[in-house]
Amino acid sequence: MTDFTNSKIWDESAVVAIMKVEELLKQQQIGVHYEGLDASSQKILEQLHP
């Protein structure tokens, strides 16, 4: 689980960084779950990483 409580995803560079970490975890067969995203951060993540 990645906890984004009290955090904000501002732009595409943040999504790229999240995607890199997600890929590394998946390579290790570790599931990825995001928690605590506010509505605007969730929207940016969904738009740039469907």
N, C-alpha and C positions, 0 to 999 in steps of 0.2 A: 504494500500500500504506500502511496505517496500522498502525504498530507499537505495540502495547500492552504490550510486555515491560516488566516492573517497574511496571505500572499496574494499577489496580483500578477496575472499574465498580461503583459503590456503589448507585445508585438510578435511578429513572425520569428524573430531571433530567439525569443523565449520558447516558442513552440518547437523550433528546430532543436534546441537543447533538450527539451523534454523528450522529443522523438529519439534522439541519440541514446539517452539513458534507457528509454523503453526498449530499444533494439538490443542494447547490451544485456538487459535483464532477460529478455526473451531468449537470447542466445544461450543463457544459462538455465533456461526452462523455468524461469521465475515469472509468475503471473503478475500483471500490472493492474492496479486499481487506483484511481484518483479520488481523493476525498477532500471536502472543504472548499471546492472551487466556488467563487461567487458567480453570479449570473453572467457578467460580462466576460470573465475569464473562461467560463464554460463555452460561451458563444465563440470566442476567438479560437479556442482549442478545436471545437467541432468544425469550424469553417476551414481551418488550415490543416487539420489532421482528422479527416473523416473516418 
